[in-house]
Amino acid sequence: MRSINIQSVDYQCHKYIALAGVLNRSNAMQSNTAFKNTNMDPYKKIRAYRNGWLLAITDWFTILPVLKIYKWKTTKSVRLSYLGDRRQIEQDIRHGAFFMTNHRDICMDSAWLSMLLRERYFIRPYIGIGNNLFGKWWIEPLVRYLRCFVVIRNGSMHQQLENAKVLSHYINDLRNHHKSIWLAQREGRAKDGNDRTQPAVIKMLTIDAPDFFEAIIRLNICPVSISYEFDPCDFLKAQEMQQKRDIPHWHKSKADDIRSMATGINGQKGRVVYRLTPSINHELEQALREHPQLRELNRNEQIQYVCDLIDRHIHLGYELFDRGTDFDQYIQSRVDLVNIEGKDEDFLRDKIREMYDNPRKNALAARQATNGNTYPDNTTTTK
């Protein structure tokens, strides 16, 4: 299978970057809809470029064909499924939704979800991407042209707080205009497969909200479970965990991020399932009616309550793949790919197995906690 040559992409992207730059200069003269009477654009550093029909043409004639090629090359199937009542879910997303997912792959998680939503519902969500992934100069303008907004992750504590406020206002402005959004439930991928919503993400989304629960309801969060039969980056994630264990203050480099991106795009994934789940608003509004004391909790407790609700939806939506009898051989083949000094094979084997065990444990625990009564119809085990 042919892999991506990152350096050769530079030249191929120039025409898109130039076009995006022209559009950005043109659009810079238009203030954001929330600031029509001023000359300031508070979202200039993070917002997706507003390209309209040009983005649609690029999508249908360039992006979607490329995604389909990689679907054919690197998977057995990529399927959109539903947890519970499909008609209810379709009603939930009809006027825009905040799709929050677990995070397996840097590029493909959002790319394939966007592809599936466009094909079935003509929904093109705005996508959040961290600026730590901009290892090449052309990545930021390209992804912003492709309707991605920037999550700025560097800076001092004061700068991070200001960046969080700007991002929160931008996301809420998009939702106020019924735009759909994708954002992972945490910063970075869950290396051990134990998907948990980071309270910091929910805090950012509601950072200036006077009423926490009303702000969450306005966002219309629809959790999505992403299940990969095989994670092409599993050996890289295990390698990172050993390096963090053995090397004090170890951090990934930009080259590491680019390698993870290329491996995730090109690696074999087996079967891939995206499972849409109902909006959390249904359970949240019912809980607020039945337990009004929830409003009396402090903000951190309210945030954790919403995190747990999102996690339950995602865990219930996992696809549980049958591993077969040769799974131990698969794990060893992945350990063999790790090439670092002081390689600890036992540690690496345990960590790779953990990546595949944790989603199964979380799914079974979520089903047991709900006594099998919450959205049971489309939660299946695939053989």
N, C-alpha and C positions, 0 to 999 in steps of 0.2 A: 504494500500500500504506500502510495506517495505521501510524504509528509510535507508540512508547510516550511518553506524557507523564509524565515522572518526577514532577512535582509532584502530578499527579492521583492517583498511586499512593499517596501518603501516607494519604489518607482511607480508601481501599479496604483498606489493610493493617491498620487499627486493630483490627478484630475479631480478626485472627490474632495480633497483638501482645499484645492483652489476654489472649487465651486462653493464649498461650505463657507470659506472665508468671505467670498463676495456676498453670499446670502447673509452672513452674520453682520457685515458692515451695513448692509441695507436694513436689516432688522434692528440694528442698534439704534436707529433713528426712531423706532417705535418703542414707546415705553411699555412696561408691563401693564396688563389690563387693570391691575389694582392701583396703578400710579399714572393714570391717563393725563392728568393735568400737571405733571412735572416732567423735567428733563432727565430725571435719574432713572436708572435701571438697577434696582437693588440685587437682581439675580444675574447680572452680566457674567460673573465668573463661573456660574454653575449651571445655568439653564440650558436646556436642549435648544438647538437652532430650530427656528420655525420655518419649515420648508414646504409644507402643504403638499400640493400635487406633485412636486418634484421628488419628494420622499416616497410617495406612493409609487411613482414610476420606477424609482430605484429599487424599491421593495420587490415589486412583482417581476421585474426583468433581471435583477441582479442578486439581491439578497436571498429571496426565497429559493431560486434555483440552486444557489450554492449550498444552502442549508439542506436541501433535499439530496444533493450529491453526498454530503457528509452523513446524512441519515442512512443512505444506501451503503456507504463505505464502512461505517463504524458501528452500526447497530443492526440487530435483527428486526427491530420495530421501534417506533416512537408513537405512543398511544395516549390519547386524551380520554380520561375516565371521570366518573362522578362518585361522590360519597353521599348516598342518600337520594333524595328526590331531585332528579335532573331538572324538572320544570321550575322548582323552587330556586335552584342555583342559577338557572338562566335568567330568572326574574331578578335575582340579586345583582347580576352583573350587567343588566340591560342598560342602565344609565351610568355606567362606569363603576369600577371597583378598585380597591387597593389589594392587589394580589401579593400576599406575603408567603414566601416559601422557605423550606429548608434549603441549605446551600451545599451542593455537591461539586459543581464544576464552575470555574471562573467565568467562562464564556457561554457554555452550552445551556446552562440552566435557564437563563432568561431568553436566549436566542430561540430555542425550540418551543418554549412556552409562547413567545410572541408569534412564532410561525403557526402554531396550532390555533391560537385565538384569532389570528387573521383569517385563516382558512375557514374556520367554522362560524365565527361571529363578526368578522371584519373589525375586530378590536386590535388596535396597535398601541400597547401600553408604553408609557414613558418608563425608562429603566434607570435605576440608580447604579452608579459605578464609582468605586473608590479611586481617588487620584493616585494612590500608591501603585496602580497598575499601568500608569502611563510611562512605561519603560522606553518607548520610542516617541519621537517628537510628533509623529503623525497620528498617534492613537487618540489623543484628546479631541482634536477637531473632527476626526472621523466618527467617533462614537457620539459626539454631540450632534453631528449631522444626522445620525441614525436614531434620533430621538432619545438619547441618553442624557441624563443630568449628572453633575459631578458631586460626589460626596467627598469633601475635603477632610483629610484625616491627619494632616500635619499642622504644626504651629504650636504656640504657647497655650497654656490653659485658658487664658483670656480669649485668644484667637479661636480656639476650639469651641468655646461657648458662643461667641458671636457667629461662627460658621454654622453651628447647630441651629441657632435662631433663624438665620437666613434660609437654611435648608428646610426647616419646619414650615416657615411661611410660604416658601415656594411650593412645597408638596400640598399644603392645605389650599393654596390658591388654585392649583391644578384640580384638586378634588371639588372645590367650589364651582368649577366650570365643567364638572362631570367628566373629567379626563381619567382614564385608567392608568394605574401605576404598578410597576413591579419593584419590590425591594426584598432583599433577603432578611431573614429573621435575626441575623447576627452579623457582626463585622467579621468578614472572612469565613472560610469554610469550616465546618465542624470536622476537625481532623480525625476524631475518634468515632464519628457517626452518631454521636449522642446529641441530637438536634434539640436545642433549647433556645427559646426567644430571649434575646438579651434585653434586660430592663432598660438599658441605655437607649435602645432603638425606640421603644415606646415613649420614653421620657422625652426624646428629641421631637417626636411627632406631636407632642402635646405641651411643649415647653412653655408657652405663654397662655395656655387655655385656662380660663377661670373655672370652667366645669369640666373635669377630666372625662367623665363618662360620655357627656354629650359630644365632646371632641372626638372620642373614639367612634361613636355611632356615626358621626358625619363622614368619617373616613371610609366607612363601609369595608372593613377588612375581611377579605375572603381568603382564608389560608389555602395553600396548594401543597400537596405532598409530591415530592419528586423521588422516584425510586429508580436506581440504576442496578441492573443485574450485576455488572462489573464496573468498578471505578478505575478508569485508566490511570489515575494519579494515586492509587492506594500505596504503591511503593514509595512515591515521593513524599507523601504525608507521613508514612512511618519513618522515613529517613529524617525528615524535619524533627520529628519527636525525639529521635535518638540524639540529633545534634543539639537540641535544646537541653536534653538531659546531661550531655557530656561537656558542652562548651558554655561557660557562663556568659550571659548577655548576648547569646547568638541571635542574629536576626537575618531574615531572608533578604537577599539582594534583589535588585531589579531583574538581573539575569535569571534568578530562581523563579520569579513570577512569570517571566516570558517562557521559560521552559515548562512550567506548570500549565500555562495557557496552551502552548503548542501540543503538549502531551494530552491534555484534556480534549482538544479538538480532534486529534488524529487517532487517539487510542480506541481500542475496541470496548464497547459498553454492553453488548448483549441486548437484552430487552430494556426499554426505558418507558416508564409510565408516569404521566402527570395526572394527578387526581384532584379535581376541583372539589372543594368542600363548601358547604353553605356559609353565608356571612355570619360572623360571630354576633351580629346585632340581634338575631333571634333569641339566642340564649342569654345575651347580656340584658336585653330589655325585659325578658321574663324574670331574670334574677333580681333586677332592680325593683320590679313590681312586688315580688314575693319577699325580698329581703332589702327593704329600703335602708337598713343600717349600713349597707355597702358604701353609701355615699358619705358615711361618717368616718370611714377608714382614712388613715393618712395617705398622702400621695404615693409613697413607696409601696404600701400594701395594695392600693388600687392598681398600680402598674403591674405588680406581681400577679394579681388576679387575672388581668387581661393576658399576660404572658402565658399563664397556665391554660387559659381557654384556647389560645392559638395553638399551643403545643398539643393539646388533646385532639384538635382537629387534624393536625399534621400527622400525629402518631396513628390515629385511626385510619388515615388514608394511605398508609404505606402499602405497597405491593410486596408480598412475601414470596420470594422466588425459591423454588426447590433447588438445593445446592448440588445434589447428585453425590456420587460416591468418590469422585476425584477432586473434591474441594481442597483437601490437604495438599495435593499435588499442585493445584493452582496457587495456593498460598506460597509454597516453596518456590515456584517459578517467579513470583513477584519479589520475594526476598532476594533471589539471584540477581535481580536488576539493580539492587542498591549497590552503589560504589562509593564508599566513604572509608576513611581511616578508622580502625577500631570497630569494624562492623560487628554488631551484636545480633546474631541470627535469631536467638531465642526471643529477645526483646522485639525484634522486627516482626517475627511470626505472630507473637501475641498481639501486637498493635494492629496488624492487618486483620487478624481474626476478629478483634474487637470492633473494627469498623463495620464488619458485616453482622456481628452479633447484636450490637446496640439497637439498630432500628427494629430488629425482630423483638428484642426484649421490651422496647418502648411500645410497640404495636400491641403485643399481648397484654401488657400492663394496662394500656388504655382501654382495651376491649373488656378486660376483667373489671375495671373500675366502673364501666358503664353497663355491666351485666349483659353486654351484647345487644342492648336496646337502642343505642344511639347510632343511627345511620348504618344499619348492618348490611343493606342489600348489595352494595357494590364494593365492599371490602373483601377482597378475594386473595387466595393463594394461587400463584401461577406456577405451573409445572413445566 
